[in-house]
Amino acid sequence: MNVSPVIREKLLRLGIQTELDLLLHLPIRYEDETHLFAITDALSGQTVQVEGIITRNEVILQPRRQWVCQVEDSSGALNMRFVHFYASQIKTFAVGQRVRLLGEIRQGYWGTEMVHPQCRLVSQGDALAETLTPVYPTTSGLSQKALRKLIAQLLQDAQYSSQLSETLPNDLIHQYQLFPFKQSIQYLHLPPPDAPMQALLERTHPAWRRIKFDELLAQQLSMRLHYRQRRSRVAPVLAARQMLTAKLLDQLGFQLTAAQIRVNAEISRDLANPHPMQRLLQGDVGSGKTIVAALAALQAIENGFQAAIMAPTEILAEQHFEKLSTWFAALSIRVVWLSGSQKKKQRQAVLDEMVLGAAQLVVGTHALFQGQVRFQQLGLVIIDEQHRFGVHQRLALRMKGESECVPHQLMMSATPIPRTLSMSYFADLDVSVIDALPPGRSPVVTKLVADTRRDEVIVRIQQACEQGKQVYWVCPLIEESETLQLQTAVETHQNLQAVFGELSVGLVHGRLSAQEKADVMTAFKQGQIQLLVATTVIEVGVDVPNASLMIIENAERMGLSQLHQLRGRVGRGSEASVCILLFQQPLSKIARQRLKIIFEHSDGFEIARQDLHLRGPGEFLGARQSGVPMLRFADIEQDDELLAAAQAVAGEMLDHYPQLAQRHVDRWLGSKLEYLRV
């Protein structure tokens, strides 16, 4: 772009690197400078443009210092009032000057007025604007005037406007009744005076519909391209041999649900293919994802390959290790544990077993993708709570396979992903859903209790423990300081020990060593601890069927996903369970909405859908793990019809119009797509 280095730097702050980026920098709203209103015709609350002569110009000191000018036209008068102003302005807008004002009409102390309107000197008969005036997202030091000028120049320059040529074939444009792309861009930058303002602001105008469709289509195309690219790679063929699988299922004390059988079949078919599986296994809290993961690992091991399971916390990884070691012991399968907190000698012994292939299943935390970790023949990578890992971390573990042979990858999530989010941001994955809980699970009753009723909660804990049940007390999430959160947990533990002198009160938090955490959790599982005070380290994976009461303190500070995950730690046995959400007033609007949703719903998918609506996809996904640029114009909830159309068109374009498809992706994503989603 032919701009100064200073302007270029400011444009970069807005994500604008090229001329095309600038043309796709679309207005957030418009001002109407195409019409003049008579002062007496302008209604209060309207934003209008008026023109008149300044008949009074003075600075008033009471009730506060302000500058007031009276402006008259042939129909009447109004005051323009400024609380912030410069001496040069007072001099410029002198009595007798003709001005045009754009602002909101209000009724003030001195009658009809505009406060801080846009104001400029004009001559009688000066032409009005021919289009609505765009207002763009901008940054400090880059004025609207400068942005408008740059964009208008590009739109008039044939060299750059040629970049707006069609990337969609005519038959698809007609089929979906889409505005031409170039016309849409020009219309949105410079709408005619009679343009429907409401449709522009709500982004329902056909020009906006085309832009949103194109953006969604680019996302779908890029995902499909990545999907096809991965399928072109070679992965080990892990056929379903069923011997060890049948043995494991025989020794389990429970039957698989129909949902578990279905998703296991989907995963098994993928593993038998010669290209890498890239499957997301979704299941609500307690739906039984671990046994499905175990069956997948067995299929890899039966074919002479190793499997790795990575979890985001040591507590969860260790729980997986214990459960899988128990299940696999009778099958003579060597399960090992790798974590960052292991002693050097112990860790080296595990690393040696992995390289030699003696370790058939490796369970661990992020330590699994460190540089010195080597496998003999890695066939399957299982990532639990995949959203807790960054894209590069997931990629690093997958690269532990042989360079010419990529391991299969199964990602698990107990944070359900709403349908529209799955269609857009996870369109490059195959998705399996465990949509039923194992039989015998009792629904958890959720209660909202104000912090002022803490004494009633204490009585409830006493009664539960007298009946032989166990209780979690979850300490508040203090994002600003892990130290502060630890201090709160320690103080809460001391206070509850004092209150319940006859009960065994345990404490678990992130600063304990792996062994200390394991000792506390083992004691809790075995019933030696009746009341466990914990930070949110118990959010996922902790399975103690006898725990039937949970108190979450300062629940208003926590997100919906976290509250739902924590609540899932109770209700894992046959006993009726209760989760008490203690909250402090006053509640913010968003906190009130969150608590209402978690109180009214137990279905994780419905909670996730409402959470997406509250937070939007960027915050819901987390930029750290997404790997795909966030949508700028389309809204996947409101534009689900366009999303479905884009999904249908993507496959057709890749099959029949591959060059147009690539041009479309380049136009919309360009350099923004830094790495493939993994």
C-alpha positions as CSV (number, residue, x, y, z in Angstrom):
1,M,0.0,0.0,0.0
2,N,1.2,3.5,-0.9
3,V,1.0,5.0,2.6
4,S,3.5,6.5,5.1
5,P,5.2,4.2,7.6
6,V,3.2,5.8,10.4
7,I,-0.1,5.1,8.7
8,R,1.1,1.6,7.8
9,E,1.9,0.8,11.4
10,K,-1.6,2.0,12.5
11,L,-3.2,-0.1,9.8
12,L,-1.3,-3.1,11.0
13,R,-2.8,-2.6,14.5
14,L,-6.2,-3.1,12.8
15,G,-4.9,-6.3,11.1
16,I,-4.7,-4.6,7.7
17,Q,-1.6,-5.6,5.7
18,T,-2.8,-5.5,2.1
19,E,-5.1,-3.5,-0.1
20,L,-7.6,-6.4,0.0
21,D,-7.5,-6.3,3.8
22,L,-8.4,-2.6,3.6
23,L,-11.3,-3.3,1.2
24,L,-12.6,-6.0,3.6
25,H,-12.4,-3.5,6.6
26,L,-16.1,-2.9,6.6
27,P,-18.1,-0.2,8.5
28,I,-19.6,-0.8,11.9
29,R,-22.3,1.8,11.4
30,Y,-23.2,4.8,9.2
31,E,-24.1,8.5,9.6
32,D,-26.6,10.1,7.3
33,E,-25.2,13.3,5.9
34,T,-27.4,13.0,2.7
35,H,-30.4,14.8,4.2
36,L,-30.9,18.2,5.9
37,F,-33.7,18.5,8.5
38,A,-35.4,21.7,9.5
39,I,-34.6,22.3,13.2
40,T,-38.3,22.2,14.2
41,D,-38.9,18.9,12.3
42,A,-36.1,17.0,14.2
43,L,-37.5,14.8,17.0
44,S,-35.8,14.2,20.3
45,G,-33.6,11.1,20.3
46,Q,-33.1,11.3,16.5
47,T,-29.6,11.7,15.1
48,V,-30.0,14.2,12.3
49,Q,-28.1,16.8,10.2
50,V,-29.2,20.5,10.4
51,E,-27.8,23.7,8.9
52,G,-28.0,27.2,10.2
53,I,-26.3,30.5,11.1
54,I,-24.6,31.0,14.5
55,T,-26.4,33.8,16.3
56,R,-24.8,33.4,19.8
57,N,-21.4,32.2,20.9
58,E,-20.4,32.3,24.6
59,V,-18.6,30.4,27.3
60,I,-20.8,29.9,30.4
61,L,-19.2,29.3,33.8
62,Q,-22.2,28.0,35.7
63,P,-23.2,25.3,36.6
64,R,-19.9,24.2,35.0
65,R,-17.6,25.7,32.4
66,Q,-19.1,25.0,28.9
67,W,-19.3,26.6,25.4
68,V,-22.7,27.2,24.0
69,C,-23.6,28.4,20.5
70,Q,-27.1,29.1,19.2
71,V,-27.8,28.0,15.6
72,E,-30.8,29.2,13.7
73,D,-32.5,28.2,10.4
74,S,-35.7,29.5,8.9
75,S,-37.8,27.2,11.1
76,G,-36.3,27.7,14.5
77,A,-33.2,27.5,16.7
78,L,-31.2,25.0,18.8
79,N,-28.1,25.2,21.0
80,M,-24.9,23.3,20.3
81,R,-23.2,22.7,23.6
82,F,-19.5,21.6,24.3
83,V,-18.1,20.6,27.7
84,H,-14.7,20.0,26.2
85,F,-13.4,22.6,23.7
86,Y,-10.5,24.7,22.6
87,A,-10.1,28.4,22.2
88,S,-9.4,27.9,18.5
89,Q,-12.9,26.4,18.1
90,I,-14.6,29.4,19.7
91,K,-12.8,31.6,17.2
92,T,-13.6,29.4,14.2
93,F,-17.3,29.1,14.9
94,A,-18.0,32.9,15.3
95,V,-21.4,34.6,15.2
96,G,-22.6,34.9,11.6
97,Q,-20.9,31.7,10.3
98,R,-23.0,29.1,8.5
99,V,-22.5,25.6,10.0
100,R,-23.7,22.0,9.5
101,L,-24.3,20.0,12.6
102,L,-24.7,16.2,12.9
103,G,-25.8,14.9,16.3
104,E,-28.6,13.7,18.5
105,I,-31.5,16.1,19.3
106,R,-32.1,16.4,23.0
107,Q,-34.2,18.6,25.2
108,G,-31.9,20.4,27.7
109,Y,-32.0,23.2,30.3
110,W,-32.0,25.9,27.5
111,G,-34.4,24.0,25.2
112,T,-33.6,21.9,22.1
113,E,-29.8,21.1,21.9
114,M,-27.1,19.0,20.5
115,V,-24.2,18.0,22.8
116,H,-20.8,17.7,21.1
117,P,-22.2,17.4,17.6
118,Q,-20.0,17.0,14.5
119,C,-19.7,20.5,13.3
120,R,-18.2,22.1,10.2
121,L,-18.4,25.4,8.4
122,V,-20.2,25.5,5.0
123,S,-21.4,28.0,2.4
124,Q,-25.0,28.3,1.4
125,G,-25.9,25.7,-1.2
126,D,-23.0,23.4,-0.5
127,A,-23.7,19.9,-1.9
128,L,-24.9,17.2,0.5
129,A,-23.1,13.8,0.7
130,E,-24.2,11.4,-2.1
131,T,-23.9,8.3,0.1
132,L,-24.3,7.4,3.8
133,T,-21.0,8.1,5.6
134,P,-19.3,5.0,6.9
135,V,-17.9,4.7,10.4
136,Y,-15.1,2.2,10.6
137,P,-13.4,0.3,13.5
138,T,-10.2,2.3,14.0
139,T,-7.2,2.9,16.3
140,S,-5.6,5.8,18.1
141,G,-4.1,8.3,15.7
142,L,-6.0,7.0,12.6
143,S,-9.0,9.3,12.0
144,Q,-12.2,8.3,10.3
145,K,-11.5,10.9,7.6
146,A,-8.1,9.2,6.8
147,L,-9.6,5.7,6.6
148,R,-12.5,6.9,4.4
149,K,-10.1,8.6,2.0
150,L,-7.9,5.5,1.8
151,I,-10.8,3.1,1.1
152,A,-12.5,5.5,-1.3
153,Q,-9.3,5.7,-3.3
154,L,-9.0,2.0,-3.6
155,L,-12.6,1.6,-4.7
156,Q,-12.0,4.1,-7.5
157,D,-8.8,2.5,-8.6
158,A,-9.4,-0.1,-11.3
159,Q,-6.2,-2.0,-10.4
160,Y,-7.3,-2.7,-6.8
161,S,-11.0,-3.1,-7.5
162,S,-10.1,-6.0,-9.8
163,Q,-9.2,-7.8,-6.6
164,L,-13.0,-8.0,-6.0
165,S,-13.6,-10.3,-8.9
166,E,-15.9,-13.3,-8.3
167,T,-14.6,-16.4,-6.7
168,L,-18.0,-18.2,-6.8
169,P,-19.3,-19.9,-10.0
170,N,-22.5,-18.2,-11.4
171,D,-24.7,-21.3,-10.9
172,L,-24.0,-21.2,-7.1
173,I,-24.6,-17.4,-7.0
174,H,-28.0,-18.0,-8.6
175,Q,-28.8,-21.1,-6.6
176,Y,-28.3,-19.3,-3.3
177,Q,-29.6,-15.9,-4.5
178,L,-26.4,-14.1,-3.6
179,F,-25.5,-10.5,-4.3
180,P,-22.4,-10.1,-6.5
181,F,-19.2,-9.8,-4.3
182,K,-17.9,-6.5,-5.8
183,Q,-21.3,-4.9,-5.6
184,S,-21.6,-6.0,-2.0
185,I,-18.3,-4.4,-1.0
186,Q,-19.0,-1.1,-2.8
187,Y,-22.5,-1.0,-1.3
188,L,-21.4,-1.5,2.3
189,H,-18.6,1.1,2.0
190,L,-20.8,3.7,0.3
191,P,-24.5,2.9,0.7
192,P,-27.0,5.2,-1.3
193,P,-29.1,7.8,0.6
194,D,-32.2,5.5,0.5
195,A,-30.4,2.4,1.9
196,P,-32.3,0.7,4.6
197,M,-30.3,1.8,7.7
198,Q,-31.8,-0.9,10.0
199,A,-30.9,-3.8,7.7
200,L,-27.3,-2.4,7.4
201,L,-26.9,-2.0,11.2
202,E,-28.4,-5.5,11.9
203,R,-26.3,-7.0,9.0
204,T,-29.4,-8.5,7.4
205,H,-29.1,-6.6,4.1
206,P,-28.3,-8.9,1.0
207,A,-24.9,-7.2,0.7
208,W,-24.1,-8.3,4.3
209,R,-25.5,-11.7,3.6
210,R,-23.0,-12.2,0.8
211,I,-20.1,-11.1,2.9
212,K,-21.0,-13.4,5.7
213,F,-21.6,-16.3,3.4
214,D,-18.2,-15.8,1.8
215,E,-16.5,-15.7,5.1
216,L,-18.2,-18.9,6.3
217,L,-17.4,-20.6,3.0
218,A,-13.7,-19.7,3.3
219,Q,-13.6,-21.3,6.8
220,Q,-15.3,-24.4,5.5
221,L,-13.0,-24.7,2.5
222,S,-9.9,-24.3,4.6
223,M,-11.1,-26.9,7.0
224,R,-11.9,-29.4,4.2
225,L,-8.6,-28.7,2.5
226,H,-6.8,-29.6,5.8
227,Y,-9.0,-32.6,6.2
228,R,-8.2,-33.9,2.7
229,Q,-4.5,-33.1,3.2
230,R,-4.4,-35.2,6.4
231,R,-6.2,-38.1,4.7
232,S,-3.5,-38.1,2.1
233,R,-0.9,-39.0,4.7
234,V,0.0,-42.5,5.8
235,A,-1.0,-43.9,9.2
236,P,-0.6,-47.5,10.6
237,V,-3.4,-49.8,9.7
238,L,-4.7,-51.0,13.1
239,A,-7.2,-53.7,12.4
240,A,-9.9,-54.7,14.9
241,R,-8.5,-58.0,16.3
242,Q,-11.0,-58.2,19.2
243,M,-9.0,-60.7,21.4
244,L,-7.9,-58.3,24.1
245,T,-11.0,-56.2,23.6
246,A,-13.3,-59.1,24.4
247,K,-11.2,-60.0,27.5
248,L,-11.4,-56.5,28.8
249,L,-15.2,-56.3,28.3
250,D,-15.7,-59.7,30.0
251,Q,-13.8,-58.5,33.1
252,L,-15.6,-55.1,33.5
253,G,-18.3,-54.9,36.1
254,F,-20.6,-53.1,33.8
255,Q,-22.1,-53.2,30.3
256,L,-21.3,-50.6,27.6
257,T,-24.2,-48.4,26.7
258,A,-25.6,-48.3,23.2
259,A,-23.9,-44.9,22.7
260,Q,-20.5,-46.2,23.8
261,I,-20.9,-49.2,21.5
262,R,-21.7,-46.9,18.6
263,V,-18.8,-44.5,19.0
264,N,-16.4,-47.4,19.7
265,A,-17.4,-48.9,16.3
266,E,-16.8,-45.5,14.6
267,I,-13.3,-45.2,16.2
268,S,-12.4,-48.8,15.4
269,R,-13.3,-48.3,11.7
270,D,-11.1,-45.2,11.5
271,L,-8.1,-47.0,13.1
272,A,-8.3,-49.7,10.5
273,N,-7.8,-47.2,7.7
274,P,-4.3,-46.3,6.2
275,H,-4.7,-42.6,6.8
276,P,-4.6,-40.8,10.2
277,M,-7.8,-40.7,12.2
278,Q,-8.6,-37.2,13.5
279,R,-11.7,-37.7,15.6
280,L,-13.2,-35.7,18.4
281,L,-15.0,-37.8,21.0
282,Q,-17.6,-35.7,22.9
283,G,-19.4,-36.9,25.9
284,D,-21.0,-35.1,28.9
285,V,-19.5,-35.4,32.3
286,G,-19.7,-39.0,33.5
287,S,-20.8,-40.5,30.1
288,G,-18.0,-43.0,30.0
289,K,-15.3,-41.7,27.6
290,T,-12.4,-43.4,29.4
291,I,-13.5,-47.0,28.6
292,V,-14.0,-46.0,24.9
293,A,-10.4,-44.6,25.0
294,A,-9.2,-47.8,26.6
295,L,-10.7,-49.9,23.8
296,A,-9.1,-47.7,21.1
297,A,-5.7,-48.0,22.9
298,L,-6.2,-51.8,23.0
299,Q,-6.8,-51.9,19.2
300,A,-3.4,-50.1,18.7
301,I,-1.6,-52.4,21.1
302,E,-3.1,-55.6,19.6
303,N,-1.4,-54.5,16.3
304,G,2.0,-54.2,17.9
305,F,1.9,-50.4,18.3
306,Q,2.1,-48.1,21.3
307,A,-0.6,-45.8,22.5
308,A,-0.3,-42.5,24.5
309,I,-2.9,-40.8,26.6
310,M,-2.3,-37.1,27.5
311,A,-4.3,-35.3,30.2
312,P,-4.1,-31.6,31.2
313,T,-3.5,-32.2,35.0
314,E,-1.5,-34.6,37.0
315,I,-4.6,-35.6,39.1
316,L,-6.5,-36.5,35.9
317,A,-3.5,-38.2,34.3
318,E,-2.9,-40.2,37.5
319,Q,-6.5,-41.3,37.7
320,H,-6.4,-42.5,34.1
321,F,-3.1,-44.4,34.9
322,E,-4.7,-46.1,38.0
323,K,-7.9,-47.0,36.2
324,L,-6.2,-48.3,33.0
325,S,-3.5,-50.2,35.0
326,T,-6.3,-52.0,36.9
327,W,-8.2,-52.8,33.6
328,F,-5.1,-53.9,31.7
329,A,-3.3,-55.8,34.4
330,A,-5.1,-59.1,33.6
331,L,-4.3,-58.6,29.9
332,S,-0.5,-58.5,30.6
333,I,-0.2,-55.0,29.1
334,R,2.5,-52.7,30.4
335,V,1.1,-49.3,31.4
336,V,3.6,-46.6,32.4
337,W,3.2,-43.1,33.9
338,L,5.2,-40.1,32.8
339,S,5.0,-36.7,34.5
340,G,7.1,-33.6,35.0
341,S,7.3,-34.2,38.7
342,Q,8.9,-37.6,38.6
343,K,12.5,-38.1,40.0
344,K,15.1,-38.2,37.3
345,K,16.0,-41.9,37.7
346,Q,12.4,-43.0,37.7
347,R,11.6,-40.8,34.7
348,Q,14.6,-42.2,32.7
349,A,13.5,-45.8,33.4
350,V,10.1,-44.9,31.9
351,L,11.7,-43.2,28.9
352,D,13.9,-46.3,28.3
353,E,10.8,-48.6,28.3
354,M,9.1,-46.3,25.8
355,V,12.0,-46.3,23.3
356,L,12.4,-50.1,23.6
357,G,8.6,-50.7,23.1
358,A,8.2,-52.4,26.5
359,A,5.8,-49.7,27.6
360,Q,2.7,-50.4,25.5
361,L,0.5,-47.6,26.9
362,V,2.0,-44.4,28.2
363,V,-0.2,-42.1,30.4
364,G,1.0,-38.6,31.3
365,T,0.6,-34.8,31.2
366,H,2.3,-32.3,28.9
367,A,5.6,-34.0,29.8
368,L,4.7,-36.5,26.9
369,F,5.6,-34.0,24.2
370,Q,9.0,-32.8,25.7
371,G,11.9,-33.1,23.3
372,Q,13.7,-36.1,24.9
373,V,10.5,-38.3,24.9
374,R,10.8,-41.1,22.2
375,F,8.5,-44.0,21.3
376,Q,9.5,-47.1,19.5
377,Q,6.3,-47.3,17.4
378,L,3.5,-44.8,18.3
379,G,0.2,-45.8,16.7
380,L,-2.4,-43.8,18.6
381,V,-2.4,-40.5,20.5
382,I,-5.4,-39.8,22.8
383,I,-5.8,-36.3,24.2
384,D,-8.2,-35.8,27.1
385,E,-9.8,-32.4,27.6
386,Q,-8.3,-31.4,24.3
387,H,-9.4,-27.8,24.7
388,R,-7.0,-27.4,27.6
389,F,-3.9,-27.9,25.3
390,G,-2.6,-25.4,22.7
391,V,-2.5,-26.3,19.1
392,H,1.3,-26.6,19.0
393,Q,1.3,-28.9,22.1
394,R,-1.1,-31.3,20.3
395,L,1.0,-31.2,17.2
396,A,4.2,-31.9,19.1
397,L,2.8,-35.1,20.5
398,R,1.5,-36.3,17.1
399,M,5.0,-35.7,15.7
400,K,6.4,-38.3,18.1
401,G,5.4,-41.0,15.5
402,E,7.6,-42.1,12.6
403,S,8.1,-39.2,10.1
404,E,6.6,-41.2,7.2
405,C,3.8,-42.7,9.3
406,V,1.5,-40.3,11.3
407,P,-0.2,-41.8,14.4
408,H,-4.0,-41.7,14.7
409,Q,-5.4,-39.1,17.0
410,L,-8.4,-39.2,19.2
411,M,-9.4,-36.1,21.1
412,M,-11.8,-36.2,24.0
413,S,-13.9,-33.4,25.5
414,A,-16.3,-33.3,28.4
415,T,-17.1,-29.7,27.4
416,P,-19.8,-30.3,24.9
417,I,-19.5,-28.3,21.6
418,P,-22.7,-26.8,20.3
419,R,-23.8,-27.9,16.9
420,T,-23.1,-24.7,15.1
421,L,-19.6,-24.4,16.6
422,S,-18.9,-28.0,15.6
423,M,-20.0,-27.2,12.0
424,S,-17.7,-24.3,11.8
425,Y,-14.6,-24.4,14.0
426,F,-14.4,-28.2,14.1
427,A,-15.4,-28.9,10.5
428,D,-12.1,-30.6,9.8
429,L,-12.7,-33.3,12.4
430,D,-14.8,-36.4,12.5
431,V,-17.0,-36.1,15.6
432,S,-18.4,-38.9,17.7
433,V,-20.9,-38.2,20.5
434,I,-21.7,-40.3,23.6
435,D,-25.2,-38.9,24.1
436,A,-26.4,-41.0,27.0
437,L,-25.2,-41.6,30.6
438,P,-24.6,-45.1,32.0
439,P,-27.7,-46.5,33.8
440,G,-27.9,-46.1,37.6
441,R,-26.6,-42.5,37.6
442,S,-28.8,-40.2,39.8
443,P,-29.4,-36.7,38.6
444,V,-27.6,-34.0,40.6
445,V,-29.9,-31.5,42.3
446,T,-28.5,-28.0,42.1
447,K,-29.3,-25.4,44.7
448,L,-28.4,-21.7,44.7
449,V,-27.7,-20.4,48.2
450,A,-26.6,-16.9,49.2
451,D,-23.4,-16.7,51.3
452,T,-25.4,-15.3,54.1
453,R,-27.0,-18.8,54.6
454,R,-23.7,-20.5,55.2
455,D,-24.8,-21.9,58.6
456,E,-27.5,-24.0,56.9
457,V,-24.9,-25.4,54.5
458,I,-22.7,-26.4,57.5
459,V,-25.7,-28.3,59.0
460,R,-26.3,-30.1,55.6
461,I,-22.6,-31.2,55.5
462,Q,-22.9,-32.6,59.1
463,Q,-26.0,-34.6,58.2
464,A,-24.4,-36.0,55.0
465,C,-21.3,-37.2,56.8
466,E,-23.3,-38.7,59.7
467,Q,-25.1,-40.8,57.0
468,G,-21.7,-42.1,55.8
469,K,-21.5,-39.9,52.7
470,Q,-18.6,-37.7,51.6
471,V,-18.5,-34.1,50.7
472,Y,-16.4,-31.7,48.4
473,W,-15.9,-28.1,49.3
474,V,-14.5,-26.2,46.3
475,C,-12.7,-23.0,47.0
476,P,-13.3,-19.9,44.9
477,L,-11.4,-19.3,41.6
478,I,-9.1,-16.3,42.0
479,E,-7.7,-15.8,38.5
480,E,-5.4,-12.9,39.5
481,S,-3.3,-14.9,41.9
482,E,-2.6,-18.6,42.4
483,T,-1.0,-17.7,45.7
484,L,-4.2,-16.0,46.8
485,Q,-6.3,-19.0,45.8
486,L,-4.0,-21.3,47.7
487,Q,-4.2,-19.1,50.8
488,T,-8.0,-19.1,50.6
489,A,-8.0,-22.9,50.3
490,V,-5.7,-23.3,53.3
491,E,-7.8,-20.9,55.4
492,T,-11.0,-22.6,54.4
493,H,-9.5,-25.9,55.4
494,Q,-8.5,-24.6,58.8
495,N,-11.9,-23.0,59.4
496,L,-13.8,-26.2,58.5
497,Q,-11.5,-28.3,60.6
498,A,-12.4,-26.1,63.5
499,V,-16.1,-26.3,62.8
500,F,-16.1,-30.1,62.2
501,G,-13.7,-31.2,64.9
502,E,-14.9,-34.8,64.8
503,L,-14.7,-35.2,61.0
504,S,-11.6,-35.9,58.9
505,V,-11.1,-32.8,56.7
506,G,-8.6,-33.1,53.8
507,L,-7.0,-30.5,51.5
508,V,-5.9,-30.7,47.9
509,H,-4.6,-27.9,45.7
510,G,-2.2,-27.3,42.8
511,R,0.9,-26.6,44.9
512,L,1.0,-30.0,46.4
513,S,3.4,-32.5,44.9
514,A,2.0,-35.3,42.6
515,Q,2.6,-37.8,45.4
516,E,0.9,-35.6,48.0
517,K,-2.2,-35.1,45.8
518,A,-2.3,-38.8,45.1
519,D,-2.2,-39.6,48.8
520,V,-5.0,-37.2,49.6
521,M,-7.2,-38.5,46.7
522,T,-6.6,-42.1,47.7
523,A,-7.6,-41.4,51.3
524,F,-10.7,-39.6,50.0
525,K,-11.6,-42.5,47.7
526,Q,-11.1,-45.0,50.6
527,G,-13.4,-43.0,52.9
528,Q,-10.6,-42.0,55.3
529,I,-11.4,-38.3,54.5
530,Q,-15.1,-37.3,54.8
531,L,-14.8,-33.6,53.7
532,L,-12.4,-32.6,51.0
533,V,-11.5,-29.0,50.6
534,A,-10.2,-28.5,47.1
535,T,-9.3,-25.8,44.5
536,T,-10.5,-26.4,40.9
537,V,-7.8,-29.1,40.4
538,I,-10.6,-31.6,40.9
539,E,-12.5,-30.1,37.9
540,V,-12.1,-33.1,35.7
541,G,-11.6,-36.9,36.0
542,V,-12.0,-37.3,39.8
543,D,-14.3,-40.3,40.4
544,V,-15.5,-41.0,44.0
545,P,-18.9,-42.7,43.8
546,N,-19.6,-42.1,47.6
547,A,-19.2,-38.3,47.3
548,S,-22.8,-37.0,47.0
549,L,-22.6,-33.4,48.2
550,M,-20.6,-30.6,46.7
551,I,-20.4,-27.0,47.9
552,I,-18.9,-24.5,45.4
553,E,-17.9,-21.3,47.1
554,N,-18.2,-18.0,45.1
555,A,-19.8,-19.8,42.3
556,E,-20.6,-16.5,40.6
557,R,-16.9,-16.2,39.7
558,M,-16.8,-19.3,37.7
559,G,-17.7,-20.0,34.0
560,L,-20.5,-22.4,33.0
561,S,-18.2,-25.1,31.7
562,Q,-16.3,-25.2,34.9
563,L,-19.4,-25.2,37.1
564,H,-20.8,-28.1,35.0
565,Q,-17.5,-30.0,35.2
566,L,-17.2,-29.5,39.0
567,R,-20.8,-30.6,39.5
568,G,-20.0,-33.7,37.6
569,R,-17.7,-34.9,40.4
570,V,-20.9,-35.9,42.4
571,G,-23.8,-38.1,41.3
572,R,-21.3,-40.8,40.2
573,G,-22.9,-43.4,42.4
574,S,-26.5,-44.6,43.0
575,E,-27.1,-42.1,45.8
576,A,-29.1,-38.9,45.2
577,S,-26.6,-36.0,45.0
578,V,-26.7,-32.3,45.6
579,C,-24.5,-29.4,44.4
580,I,-24.8,-26.2,46.4
581,L,-23.7,-23.0,44.6
582,L,-22.8,-20.5,47.3
583,F,-22.8,-16.9,45.8
584,Q,-22.1,-13.4,47.1
585,Q,-24.4,-10.5,46.3
586,P,-24.7,-8.2,44.5
587,L,-24.5,-10.3,41.3
588,S,-23.5,-8.9,38.0
589,K,-25.9,-9.4,35.1
590,I,-23.7,-12.0,33.5
591,A,-23.1,-13.9,36.8
592,R,-26.9,-13.9,37.3
593,Q,-27.4,-15.4,33.8
594,R,-24.8,-18.0,34.4
595,L,-26.2,-19.2,37.7
596,K,-29.7,-19.3,36.2
597,I,-28.5,-21.5,33.3
598,I,-26.6,-24.0,35.5
599,F,-29.6,-24.1,38.0
600,E,-32.1,-24.8,35.2
601,H,-30.1,-27.3,33.1
602,S,-28.2,-30.5,33.6
603,D,-27.6,-31.3,29.9
604,G,-24.1,-30.3,29.1
605,F,-24.9,-29.7,25.4
606,E,-27.7,-27.2,26.3
607,I,-25.4,-25.5,28.8
608,A,-22.7,-25.2,26.2
609,R,-25.2,-23.8,23.7
610,Q,-26.3,-21.1,26.1
611,D,-22.6,-20.5,27.1
612,L,-21.7,-19.9,23.5
613,H,-24.6,-17.4,23.2
614,L,-23.4,-15.5,26.3
615,R,-19.7,-15.4,25.4
616,G,-19.4,-15.8,21.7
617,P,-17.1,-18.3,19.9
618,G,-13.8,-16.5,20.5
619,E,-14.0,-16.6,24.3
620,F,-15.8,-20.0,24.3
621,L,-13.0,-21.7,22.3
622,G,-10.0,-19.8,23.6
623,A,-7.6,-18.3,21.1
624,R,-4.8,-20.4,22.4
625,Q,-6.2,-23.6,21.1
626,S,-8.4,-22.6,18.2
627,G,-5.9,-22.5,15.4
628,V,-8.5,-20.9,13.0
629,P,-9.0,-17.1,12.7
630,M,-12.2,-16.0,14.5
631,L,-15.1,-14.9,12.2
632,R,-15.3,-11.2,11.9
633,F,-18.7,-10.7,10.2
634,A,-20.8,-13.9,10.5
635,D,-22.4,-15.0,13.7
636,I,-22.7,-18.8,13.7
637,E,-25.8,-18.8,15.9
638,Q,-27.7,-16.1,14.0
639,D,-26.4,-17.2,10.6
640,D,-26.8,-20.9,11.0
641,E,-28.7,-21.1,7.7
642,L,-25.8,-19.5,5.9
643,L,-23.4,-21.8,7.7
644,A,-25.3,-24.9,6.4
645,A,-25.3,-23.5,2.9
646,A,-21.5,-22.8,3.1
647,Q,-21.0,-26.3,4.3
648,A,-22.9,-27.7,1.3
649,V,-21.1,-25.4,-1.2
650,A,-17.6,-26.2,0.1
651,G,-17.6,-29.8,-1.0
652,E,-19.0,-28.9,-4.4
653,M,-16.4,-26.2,-5.0
654,L,-13.5,-28.4,-4.0
655,D,-14.7,-31.2,-6.4
656,H,-15.7,-29.1,-9.4
657,Y,-14.1,-25.6,-9.0
658,P,-10.8,-26.3,-7.2
659,Q,-9.0,-23.1,-8.5
660,L,-11.9,-20.8,-7.5
661,A,-11.9,-22.6,-4.1
662,Q,-8.2,-21.8,-3.5
663,R,-8.7,-18.2,-4.6
664,H,-11.6,-17.9,-2.2
665,V,-9.5,-19.2,0.7
666,D,-6.6,-16.9,-0.2
667,R,-8.8,-13.9,-0.3
668,W,-10.4,-14.4,3.1
669,L,-7.6,-16.1,5.1
670,G,-4.4,-15.2,3.3
671,S,-1.6,-15.1,5.8
672,K,-3.9,-15.4,8.8
673,L,-4.0,-19.2,8.6
674,E,-0.6,-19.8,10.2
675,Y,-0.8,-23.5,10.8
676,L,-3.1,-26.4,10.2
677,R,-5.5,-27.3,13.0
678,V,-4.3,-30.4,14.8
